[in-house]
Amino acid sequence: MTRDEVLAMKPGRELDALVAHEIFGAQNPDPLFRPSEHISAALKVAERFQDIRITRYVDPEMTMWKCEIFIHGVRYFALEKTMAAAICKAALLAVMEE
């Protein structure tokens, strides 16, 4: 899967299953594990990385969340409407491109 394909994914079951598989090695992910939509599950994803930064940007139109993960000096990031989705996508990019 390419970077653009990961970034184009919508929060939901497909993204959640990919996170469960790529981050946690789950072959049959639990349907209750919804990290792209539930912040408590997304924070479990974030805990897997040592150098992670999450920033909130607010403008009159919309709030956006940026998640950056740094591995061996390389930055992987995603900018999304929710913190949970930003964490999931940045984490996927970090493990898939490493």
N, CA, C and O atoms as CSV, one atom per row, in Angstrom:
chain,resi,resn,atom,element,x,y,z
A,1,MET,N,N,0.849,-1.170,0.000
A,1,MET,CA,C,0.000,0.000,0.000
A,1,MET,C,C,0.897,1.236,0.000
A,1,MET,O,O,1.895,1.280,0.719
A,2,THR,N,N,0.549,2.221,-0.792
A,2,THR,CA,C,1.375,3.423,-0.900
A,2,THR,C,C,1.001,4.444,0.170
A,2,THR,O,O,-0.037,4.334,0.823
A,3,ARG,N,N,1.868,5.435,0.331
A,3,ARG,CA,C,1.619,6.528,1.268
A,3,ARG,C,C,0.300,7.223,0.935
A,3,ARG,O,O,-0.511,7.481,1.824
A,4,ASP,N,N,0.090,7.521,-0.334
A,4,ASP,CA,C,-1.135,8.203,-0.749
A,4,ASP,C,C,-2.374,7.366,-0.464
A,4,ASP,O,O,-3.415,7.910,-0.095
A,5,GLU,N,N,-2.277,6.056,-0.629
A,5,GLU,CA,C,-3.423,5.183,-0.347
A,5,GLU,C,C,-3.750,5.186,1.142
A,5,GLU,O,O,-4.920,5.221,1.524
A,6,VAL,N,N,-2.718,5.148,1.984
A,6,VAL,CA,C,-2.948,5.197,3.433
A,6,VAL,C,C,-3.601,6.524,3.805
A,6,VAL,O,O,-4.579,6.548,4.553
A,7,LEU,N,N,-3.070,7.613,3.292
A,7,LEU,CA,C,-3.607,8.931,3.632
A,7,LEU,C,C,-5.025,9.141,3.116
A,7,LEU,O,O,-5.776,9.933,3.685
A,8,ALA,N,N,-5.399,8.450,2.060
A,8,ALA,CA,C,-6.747,8.590,1.493
A,8,ALA,C,C,-7.802,7.755,2.226
A,8,ALA,O,O,-8.999,7.952,2.017
A,9,MET,N,N,-7.369,6.831,3.076
A,9,MET,CA,C,-8.322,5.970,3.776
A,9,MET,C,C,-9.184,6.780,4.744
A,9,MET,O,O,-8.714,7.725,5.379
A,10,LYS,N,N,-10.435,6.395,4.839
A,10,LYS,CA,C,-11.376,7.008,5.776
A,10,LYS,C,C,-11.317,6.240,7.097
A,10,LYS,O,O,-11.080,5.032,7.094
A,11,PRO,N,N,-11.529,6.922,8.227
A,11,PRO,CA,C,-11.633,6.196,9.497
A,11,PRO,C,C,-12.738,5.145,9.400
A,11,PRO,O,O,-13.807,5.398,8.845
A,12,GLY,N,N,-12.464,3.974,9.945
A,12,GLY,CA,C,-13.450,2.890,9.902
A,12,GLY,C,C,-12.785,1.538,9.943
A,12,GLY,O,O,-11.589,1.428,10.216
A,13,ARG,N,N,-13.559,0.516,9.672
A,13,ARG,CA,C,-13.110,-0.870,9.842
A,13,ARG,C,C,-11.885,-1.251,9.003
A,13,ARG,O,O,-10.997,-1.952,9.488
A,14,GLU,N,N,-11.834,-0.799,7.764
A,14,GLU,CA,C,-10.690,-1.152,6.913
A,14,GLU,C,C,-9.390,-0.571,7.478
A,14,GLU,O,O,-8.377,-1.266,7.551
A,15,LEU,N,N,-9.424,0.683,7.868
A,15,LEU,CA,C,-8.243,1.316,8.459
A,15,LEU,C,C,-7.906,0.657,9.791
A,15,LEU,O,O,-6.735,0.408,10.077
A,16,ASP,N,N,-8.907,0.374,10.603
A,16,ASP,CA,C,-8.693,-0.281,11.901
A,16,ASP,C,C,-8.044,-1.654,11.737
A,16,ASP,O,O,-7.122,-1.998,12.477
A,17,ALA,N,N,-8.518,-2.436,10.775
A,17,ALA,CA,C,-7.956,-3.768,10.537
A,17,ALA,C,C,-6.508,-3.672,10.078
A,17,ALA,O,O,-5.675,-4.483,10.482
A,18,LEU,N,N,-6.204,-2.696,9.242
A,18,LEU,CA,C,-4.840,-2.510,8.767
A,18,LEU,C,C,-3.915,-2.124,9.921
A,18,LEU,O,O,-2.791,-2.617,10.011
A,19,VAL,N,N,-4.386,-1.247,10.795
A,19,VAL,CA,C,-3.607,-0.861,11.979
A,19,VAL,C,C,-3.376,-2.079,12.875
A,19,VAL,O,O,-2.252,-2.320,13.315
A,20,ALA,N,N,-4.422,-2.839,13.141
A,20,ALA,CA,C,-4.295,-4.027,13.997
A,20,ALA,C,C,-3.273,-5.001,13.428
A,20,ALA,O,O,-2.474,-5.574,14.169
A,21,HIS,N,N,-3.298,-5.186,12.127
A,21,HIS,CA,C,-2.374,-6.125,11.482
A,21,HIS,C,C,-0.941,-5.574,11.449
A,21,HIS,O,O,-0.005,-6.257,11.864
A,22,GLU,N,N,-0.774,-4.362,10.963
A,22,GLU,CA,C,0.566,-3.807,10.763
A,22,GLU,C,C,1.257,-3.383,12.054
A,22,GLU,O,O,2.474,-3.521,12.172
A,23,ILE,N,N,0.510,-2.876,13.013
A,23,ILE,CA,C,1.111,-2.381,14.256
A,23,ILE,C,C,1.207,-3.472,15.313
A,23,ILE,O,O,2.214,-3.580,16.013
A,24,PHE,N,N,0.161,-4.276,15.427
A,24,PHE,CA,C,0.100,-5.274,16.493
A,24,PHE,C,C,0.256,-6.714,16.009
A,24,PHE,O,O,0.332,-7.632,16.826
A,25,GLY,N,N,0.303,-6.924,14.700
A,25,GLY,CA,C,0.479,-8.269,14.159
A,25,GLY,C,C,-0.755,-9.145,14.256
A,25,GLY,O,O,-0.651,-10.367,14.141
A,26,ALA,N,N,-1.910,-8.555,14.463
A,26,ALA,CA,C,-3.157,-9.318,14.603
A,26,ALA,C,C,-3.606,-9.850,13.246
A,26,ALA,O,O,-3.747,-9.084,12.293
A,27,GLN,N,N,-3.829,-11.141,13.158
A,27,GLN,CA,C,-4.313,-11.746,11.923
A,27,GLN,C,C,-5.821,-11.599,11.782
A,27,GLN,O,O,-6.331,-11.366,10.686
A,28,ASN,N,N,-6.534,-11.735,12.901
A,28,ASN,CA,C,-7.992,-11.579,12.922
A,28,ASN,C,C,-8.328,-10.507,13.953
A,28,ASN,O,O,-8.607,-10.821,15.110
A,29,PRO,N,N,-8.302,-9.235,13.534
A,29,PRO,CA,C,-8.494,-8.161,14.509
A,29,PRO,C,C,-9.869,-8.190,15.169
A,29,PRO,O,O,-10.877,-8.533,14.551
A,30,ASP,N,N,-9.872,-7.819,16.439
A,30,ASP,CA,C,-11.102,-7.717,17.213
A,30,ASP,C,C,-11.955,-6.581,16.629
A,30,ASP,O,O,-11.459,-5.461,16.498
A,31,PRO,N,N,-13.204,-6.833,16.281
A,31,PRO,CA,C,-14.042,-5.781,15.701
A,31,PRO,C,C,-14.304,-4.625,16.664
A,31,PRO,O,O,-14.724,-3.548,16.240
A,32,LEU,N,N,-14.059,-4.839,17.952
A,32,LEU,CA,C,-14.242,-3.762,18.925
A,32,LEU,C,C,-13.046,-2.816,18.966
A,32,LEU,O,O,-13.137,-1.729,19.537
A,33,PHE,N,N,-11.926,-3.218,18.368
A,33,PHE,CA,C,-10.729,-2.377,18.313
A,33,PHE,C,C,-10.926,-1.356,17.196
A,33,PHE,O,O,-10.841,-1.704,16.018
A,34,ARG,N,N,-11.188,-0.106,17.553
A,34,ARG,CA,C,-11.521,0.934,16.578
A,34,ARG,C,C,-10.592,2.148,16.739
A,34,ARG,O,O,-11.073,3.236,17.057
A,35,PRO,N,N,-9.294,1.994,16.531
A,35,PRO,CA,C,-8.366,3.097,16.798
A,35,PRO,C,C,-8.540,4.310,15.903
A,35,PRO,O,O,-8.161,5.414,16.296
A,36,SER,N,N,-9.097,4.145,14.724
A,36,SER,CA,C,-9.261,5.304,13.852
A,36,SER,C,C,-10.437,6.185,14.267
A,36,SER,O,O,-10.597,7.300,13.769
A,37,GLU,N,N,-11.262,5.670,15.189
A,37,GLU,CA,C,-12.438,6.413,15.621
A,37,GLU,C,C,-12.501,6.649,17.128
A,37,GLU,O,O,-13.202,7.554,17.579
A,38,HIS,N,N,-11.784,5.853,17.906
A,38,HIS,CA,C,-11.813,5.969,19.365
A,38,HIS,C,C,-10.424,6.321,19.878
A,38,HIS,O,O,-9.465,5.579,19.665
A,39,ILE,N,N,-10.326,7.453,20.551
A,39,ILE,CA,C,-9.025,7.942,20.987
A,39,ILE,C,C,-8.346,6.995,21.976
A,39,ILE,O,O,-7.119,6.897,21.975
A,40,SER,N,N,-9.101,6.303,22.812
A,40,SER,CA,C,-8.471,5.384,23.771
A,40,SER,C,C,-7.705,4.278,23.044
A,40,SER,O,O,-6.615,3.899,23.474
A,41,ALA,N,N,-8.254,3.765,21.966
A,41,ALA,CA,C,-7.565,2.739,21.178
A,41,ALA,C,C,-6.411,3.361,20.391
A,41,ALA,O,O,-5.362,2.735,20.235
A,42,ALA,N,N,-6.595,4.581,19.896
A,42,ALA,CA,C,-5.527,5.255,19.150
A,42,ALA,C,C,-4.321,5.517,20.049
A,42,ALA,O,O,-3.180,5.445,19.591
A,43,LEU,N,N,-4.561,5.818,21.314
A,43,LEU,CA,C,-3.446,6.051,22.228
A,43,LEU,C,C,-2.648,4.775,22.477
A,43,LEU,O,O,-1.449,4.847,22.746
A,44,LYS,N,N,-3.282,3.622,22.395
A,44,LYS,CA,C,-2.547,2.348,22.481
A,44,LYS,C,C,-1.608,2.196,21.282
A,44,LYS,O,O,-0.515,1.645,21.407
A,45,VAL,N,N,-2.041,2.684,20.129
A,45,VAL,CA,C,-1.183,2.689,18.938
A,45,VAL,C,C,-0.013,3.635,19.170
A,45,VAL,O,O,1.135,3.284,18.896
A,46,ALA,N,N,-0.299,4.827,19.670
A,46,ALA,CA,C,0.750,5.834,19.906
A,46,ALA,C,C,1.813,5.332,20.874
A,46,ALA,O,O,2.989,5.669,20.730
A,47,GLU,N,N,1.415,4.531,21.857
A,47,GLU,CA,C,2.353,4.002,22.852
A,47,GLU,C,C,3.425,3.100,22.243
A,47,GLU,O,O,4.450,2.846,22.875
A,48,ARG,N,N,3.201,2.623,21.041
A,48,ARG,CA,C,4.159,1.729,20.385
A,48,ARG,C,C,5.397,2.472,19.864
A,48,ARG,O,O,6.367,1.846,19.436
A,49,PHE,N,N,5.357,3.807,19.903
A,49,PHE,CA,C,6.439,4.615,19.326
A,49,PHE,C,C,7.075,5.478,20.400
A,49,PHE,O,O,6.392,6.017,21.271
A,50,GLN,N,N,8.410,5.602,20.327
A,50,GLN,CA,C,9.139,6.365,21.330
A,50,GLN,C,C,9.095,7.861,21.078
A,50,GLN,O,O,8.974,8.639,22.024
A,51,ASP,N,N,9.188,8.278,19.831
A,51,ASP,CA,C,9.247,9.707,19.504
A,51,ASP,C,C,8.031,10.076,18.657
A,51,ASP,O,O,8.034,9.923,17.436
A,52,ILE,N,N,7.007,10.560,19.328
A,52,ILE,CA,C,5.760,10.890,18.650
A,52,ILE,C,C,5.291,12.256,19.146
A,52,ILE,O,O,5.349,12.555,20.339
A,53,ARG,N,N,4.828,13.073,18.211
A,53,ARG,CA,C,4.324,14.410,18.552
A,53,ARG,C,C,2.953,14.594,17.917
A,53,ARG,O,O,2.729,14.258,16.755
A,54,ILE,N,N,2.052,15.134,18.712
A,54,ILE,CA,C,0.695,15.389,18.227
A,54,ILE,C,C,0.406,16.873,18.457
A,54,ILE,O,O,0.568,17.390,19.563
A,55,THR,N,N,-0.018,17.532,17.404
A,55,THR,CA,C,-0.262,18.967,17.453
A,55,THR,C,C,-1.666,19.261,16.936
A,55,THR,O,O,-2.122,18.646,15.972
A,56,ARG,N,N,-2.336,20.189,17.571
A,56,ARG,CA,C,-3.670,20.608,17.141
A,56,ARG,C,C,-3.570,21.988,16.488
A,56,ARG,O,O,-2.979,22.912,17.045
A,57,TYR,N,N,-4.153,22.106,15.308
A,57,TYR,CA,C,-4.200,23.374,14.589
A,57,TYR,C,C,-5.654,23.825,14.535
A,57,TYR,O,O,-6.536,23.061,14.145
A,58,VAL,N,N,-5.894,25.066,14.926
A,58,VAL,CA,C,-7.248,25.597,14.912
A,58,VAL,C,C,-7.272,26.850,14.047
A,58,VAL,O,O,-6.450,27.751,14.215
A,59,ASP,N,N,-8.211,26.895,13.131
A,59,ASP,CA,C,-8.460,28.114,12.371
A,59,ASP,C,C,-9.973,28.335,12.351
A,59,ASP,O,O,-10.714,27.469,12.815
A,60,PRO,N,N,-10.446,29.447,11.839
A,60,PRO,CA,C,-11.891,29.704,11.882
A,60,PRO,C,C,-12.735,28.653,11.159
A,60,PRO,O,O,-13.916,28.492,11.466
A,61,GLU,N,N,-12.154,27.959,10.230
A,61,GLU,CA,C,-12.900,26.988,9.423
A,61,GLU,C,C,-12.945,25.590,10.051
A,61,GLU,O,O,-13.973,24.916,9.991
A,62,MET,N,N,-11.833,25.158,10.650
A,62,MET,CA,C,-11.760,23.757,11.062
A,62,MET,C,C,-10.569,23.518,12.001
A,62,MET,O,O,-9.587,24.261,11.986
A,63,THR,N,N,-10.680,22.483,12.799
A,63,THR,CA,C,-9.563,22.021,13.620
A,63,THR,C,C,-8.950,20.813,12.936
A,63,THR,O,O,-9.661,19.917,12.482
A,64,MET,N,N,-7.629,20.794,12.864
A,64,MET,CA,C,-6.912,19.655,12.280
A,64,MET,C,C,-5.890,19.157,13.294
A,64,MET,O,O,-5.392,19.916,14.125
A,65,TRP,N,N,-5.591,17.874,13.206
A,65,TRP,CA,C,-4.595,17.239,14.074
A,65,TRP,C,C,-3.453,16.725,13.220
A,65,TRP,O,O,-3.670,16.116,12.173
A,66,LYS,N,N,-2.242,16.973,13.672
A,66,LYS,CA,C,-1.048,16.482,12.984
A,66,LYS,C,C,-0.322,15.536,13.931
A,66,LYS,O,O,-0.021,15.887,15.071
A,67,CYS,N,N,-0.049,14.345,13.445
A,67,CYS,CA,C,0.724,13.370,14.211
A,67,CYS,C,C,2.024,13.131,13.465
A,67,CYS,O,O,2.025,12.810,12.277
A,68,GLU,N,N,3.136,13.292,14.184
A,68,GLU,CA,C,4.453,13.043,13.608
A,68,GLU,C,C,5.148,11.952,14.410
A,68,GLU,O,O,5.176,11.999,15.640
A,69,ILE,N,N,5.702,10.979,13.718
A,69,ILE,CA,C,6.463,9.904,14.338
A,69,ILE,C,C,7.857,9.942,13.725
A,69,ILE,O,O,8.014,9.982,12.505
A,70,PHE,N,N,8.866,9.928,14.593
A,70,PHE,CA,C,10.254,9.997,14.148
A,70,PHE,C,C,10.945,8.669,14.455
A,70,PHE,O,O,10.955,8.209,15.597
A,71,ILE,N,N,11.516,8.069,13.427
A,71,ILE,CA,C,12.259,6.816,13.581
A,71,ILE,C,C,13.575,6.967,12.831
A,71,ILE,O,O,13.587,7.180,11.619
A,72,HIS,N,N,14.685,6.856,13.563
A,72,HIS,CA,C,16.023,6.977,12.972
A,72,HIS,C,C,16.157,8.248,12.136
A,72,HIS,O,O,16.721,8.220,11.042
A,73,GLY,N,N,15.639,9.353,12.651
A,73,GLY,CA,C,15.760,10.636,11.978
A,73,GLY,C,C,14.798,10.864,10.825
A,73,GLY,O,O,14.836,11.919,10.192
A,74,VAL,N,N,13.943,9.903,10.541
A,74,VAL,CA,C,12.960,10.051,9.462
A,74,VAL,C,C,11.615,10.409,10.089
A,74,VAL,O,O,11.199,9.806,11.078
A,75,ARG,N,N,10.942,11.399,9.502
A,75,ARG,CA,C,9.645,11.844,10.012
A,75,ARG,C,C,8.521,11.262,9.157
A,75,ARG,O,O,8.532,11.384,7.932
A,76,TYR,N,N,7.560,10.635,9.814
A,76,TYR,CA,C,6.348,10.126,9.176
A,76,TYR,C,C,5.198,10.918,9.785
A,76,TYR,O,O,5.110,11.026,11.008
A,77,PHE,N,N,4.315,11.473,8.959
A,77,PHE,CA,C,3.261,12.297,9.529
A,77,PHE,C,C,1.954,12.182,8.762
A,77,PHE,O,O,1.914,11.788,7.596
A,78,ALA,N,N,0.891,12.542,9.464
A,78,ALA,CA,C,-0.445,12.604,8.866
A,78,ALA,C,C,-1.166,13.792,9.470
A,78,ALA,O,O,-0.988,14.107,10.647
A,79,LEU,N,N,-1.974,14.444,8.666
A,79,LEU,CA,C,-2.799,15.577,9.074
A,79,LEU,C,C,-4.254,15.182,8.847
A,79,LEU,O,O,-4.657,14.902,7.718
A,80,GLU,N,N,-5.047,15.158,9.928
A,80,GLU,CA,C,-6.424,14.673,9.844
A,80,GLU,C,C,-7.367,15.515,10.687
A,80,GLU,O,O,-6.931,16.337,11.492
A,81,LYS,N,N,-8.660,15.303,10.497
A,81,LYS,CA,C,-9.686,16.027,11.254
A,81,LYS,C,C,-9.776,15.554,12.697
A,81,LYS,O,O,-10.190,16.311,13.575
A,82,THR,N,N,-9.386,14.292,12.950
A,82,THR,CA,C,-9.421,13.773,14.321
A,82,THR,C,C,-8.034,13.303,14.733
A,82,THR,O,O,-7.231,12.873,13.905
A,83,MET,N,N,-7.772,13.396,16.030
A,83,MET,CA,C,-6.486,12.940,16.547
A,83,MET,C,C,-6.320,11.441,16.310
A,83,MET,O,O,-5.233,10.985,15.958
A,84,ALA,N,N,-7.386,10.681,16.500
A,84,ALA,CA,C,-7.313,9.226,16.348
A,84,ALA,C,C,-6.893,8.837,14.930
A,84,ALA,O,O,-6.024,7.983,14.755
A,85,ALA,N,N,-7.498,9.450,13.930
A,85,ALA,CA,C,-7.159,9.132,12.543
A,85,ALA,C,C,-5.726,9.546,12.218
A,85,ALA,O,O,-5.018,8.833,11.508
A,86,ALA,N,N,-5.298,10.699,12.737
A,86,ALA,CA,C,-3.926,11.159,12.488
A,86,ALA,C,C,-2.912,10.179,13.076
A,86,ALA,O,O,-1.912,9.861,12.432
A,87,ILE,N,N,-3.163,9.705,14.280
A,87,ILE,CA,C,-2.259,8.734,14.918
A,87,ILE,C,C,-2.191,7.460,14.095
A,87,ILE,O,O,-1.100,6.962,13.815
A,88,CYS,N,N,-3.335,6.929,13.707
A,88,CYS,CA,C,-3.371,5.670,12.956
A,88,CYS,C,C,-2.617,5.780,11.638
A,88,CYS,O,O,-1.832,4.897,11.291
A,89,LYS,N,N,-2.852,6.848,10.914
A,89,LYS,CA,C,-2.219,6.979,9.594
A,89,LYS,C,C,-0.721,7.215,9.716
A,89,LYS,O,O,0.049,6.637,8.948
A,90,ALA,N,N,-0.284,8.044,10.656
A,90,ALA,CA,C,1.152,8.266,10.845
A,90,ALA,C,C,1.835,6.964,11.267
A,90,ALA,O,O,2.932,6.655,10.802
A,91,ALA,N,N,1.183,6.204,12.150
A,91,ALA,CA,C,1.756,4.932,12.603
A,91,ALA,C,C,1.889,3.954,11.440
A,91,ALA,O,O,2.913,3.285,11.300
A,92,LEU,N,N,0.870,3.872,10.619
A,92,LEU,CA,C,0.947,2.983,9.451
A,92,LEU,C,C,2.084,3.376,8.523
A,92,LEU,O,O,2.840,2.522,8.060
A,93,LEU,N,N,2.200,4.663,8.255
A,93,LEU,CA,C,3.282,5.115,7.383
A,93,LEU,C,C,4.636,4.768,7.975
A,93,LEU,O,O,5.547,4.366,7.252
A,94,ALA,N,N,4.774,4.923,9.290
A,94,ALA,CA,C,6.048,4.626,9.945
A,94,ALA,C,C,6.430,3.158,9.837
A,94,ALA,O,O,7.586,2.847,9.549
A,95,VAL,N,N,5.495,2.256,10.060
A,95,VAL,CA,C,5.848,0.838,10.018
A,95,VAL,C,C,5.911,0.289,8.595
A,95,VAL,O,O,6.670,-0.642,8.328
A,96,MET,N,N,5.136,0.844,7.695
A,96,MET,CA,C,5.117,0.324,6.331
A,96,MET,C,C,6.291,0.829,5.503
A,96,MET,O,O,6.733,0.146,4.579
A,97,GLU,N,N,6.802,2.018,5.820
A,97,GLU,CA,C,7.894,2.583,5.042
A,97,GLU,C,C,9.242,2.351,5.666
A,97,GLU,O,O,10.265,2.570,5.016
A,98,GLU,N,N,9.277,1.907,6.925
A,98,GLU,CA,C,10.549,1.704,7.613
A,98,GLU,C,C,11.369,0.634,6.971
A,98,GLU,O,O,12.472,0.341,7.433
